[in-house]
Amino acid sequence: MFINNFNKRERYLMAAAASICAIAVSYVFIIEPVAARWKNLNNQIRSKINILEKDFKLAANQKTIESEYAKLSKRGKAARSKDQETADTLAFIENVSKNDSCLIINIKPVDIIDAGSHKEILIDVTAEASAGQLSKFLYDIENPRENLINVKRFNVVSKSGQTGVLKGTFLISKAFLD
């Protein structure tokens, strides 16, 4: 055989080269895929553990969540008709405008939209005030958030003939449960 033709040193070098090649091939085709799979499984386990930890925290806070839900669901129940809800919203807007010294020129309900899980009352409001009063009016309309009132669209122009007075047209929506 041709190996017998090599001297002892060349045989050792050939054995070392063959073992290095065998180690490299086993690393590329065996060890690396197993390590990648192991790392992937560890990442999946970590994500499942994170989900379980969040679920345990929610379970620990279940009584608090249920009491908050009970408070909010009482507020959101459909105990009133659409007309009552519209009237209450109009009264709220007028009250806020009175507190903010904002003169309402025109206010009228436009439509009631059925959005599936809830309904929205759309109200068209035209008001006049200074820039500071108008911005405070818009802020006070949307806050507190538990009223579920949003200003969907607004248009503000300066009133002709008067400096410092702005005229604004707003589309305000109020969400409520049916």
N, C-alpha and C positions, 0 to 999 in steps of 0.2 A: 504494500500500500504506500501512497505518496507521503503519509505522515511519518513513516519510518525513515524517509529521506531527510527529514529535518533534524537538526540537533536539539538538545534538551531545552535550551533557552528559547528557540523558535516555537517549540511545542507549548511552552508556558505562555508565551505571548499570544499564540493562537487560541489557547484555552481561555485566557483573560479576555481577548477580543470577542470570542463567542459568548462568554458569560455576560459581558457588557451589552452585547446585542440582545441577548435573551432577556436581560433585565429591562432594557429600553422597550422592547416589544411587549413584555408583560405589563410595564407601566402604562403604555399608550392604550393597549387593548383590554386590560383587565382592571388595573388599579384606578386609573383616571375615571372611567365610566362608573365604577362602583362608588368612588368618592363623590362624583357629581350627583349621582342618585341619592346618596346619603345626605348631602347638603340640601337637595331639593326636599327630601322628606323632613329634614329638620326645620326648614322654612315653613312647610305646611303645618307641622306640629306647633311651631311658635305662633302662627296666625290663628290656629284653632284655640290655643291657650289664651291668646288675647281676646278672642271672641267670648270664651267662657268666663274670663275675668270680668269683662263688661257685663255679661249676663248675671254673674254673681252680684255685682254692684247694684244692678237694677233690681234683682230679687231682694237684696238687703234694704233697698229704698222703696219697696213695693207699697208699704203703707202710706208713705209720704206722697208717692205718685198717685195713689188712689184717692187720697184726701184732696190733692190739688185738682185731680180730674173731676171729683164730685163738685167742688166749688165752681169750676169752669163750666161743667155741663149744666148746672142749675141756671147759670147766666145765659147759656146758649140754647136752652129749650124753647121750642116754638109755642110759647104760652100766649103770644099776642098775634093778632092778624096783621096782614100786610099794611093795612091802613093805619093801624096803631103804631107799627114800626116806623112808617113814613112820617107820621105826625110827631113822634118822639125825636126822630132825626132832625126834622125841620126846626123843632123847638130847641134842640141842642145847638144847631148852627146859629140860630138867631140869638141865643143866650151868649154864645161865645163872641159873636160880633158886637153885642152890646157891651160886654166886658172889655173888649179890645178897642172900643171907640171906632168901629168900622161900620160905615153906613151901607146897609144892604138895599140896593135899588130894586132888584128882582130876584126872587127865589121861587123855583117851581120844580116839582118832581117830574122827571123826564120819562123814566121807564123802570120796570122791575124785570131783571134778567135772571133766568133760571140757569145756574151754572152747574147743575148736577147735584153735588152734595150740599150746596147752599144757594141762596138767592142774593142778588145785589140790587139795592135801590140806587138809581142814578138821579142826582139832583143837580140842576143848573142854577148857579148863583152868580149874580152880578153885584159887585160891591165897589165902594169908593173909600179911600183912606190914604194916609201918607205911606211912604215906603216901609217905615218901621212898624206902623200899625198893621199894614197888610201882611207883612211877613210874620208878625206875632199872631195874627188871625189864622194864617195857614198852619203855623206850628201848633196852635192850640186846638185846631180842628183834628189834626192827626194824632195828637197826644191827649189823653192816655190811650195806649194801643188796645186796651180791652174793649173799646167802643167799636173797633173794626171799621173805622172810617178812614178812607184814603182820598187824597186829591188826585184824580186820574189825569186831568188836563187843566192847564191854566194859561191865560193870556192876559198880560198886563200892559197897558198903554197909559201914557200921561193924558190927563184930562185937559181938553183944549180950553184955554183961557185962564187956567188956574195953575200956578206953579206949586210944585210939591205935592200935588194930589194925583194919585194914580187910580185908574179904573181897571178892575180886574174881572175877568169872566172865568169861572171855575166849573169843572165837572167833578162832583164829589160822589163817591160811592160808599155805601154802607152795606156790609155783608151781614147776613143773618141766616139762621137755620130755618128750614121749612118744617 
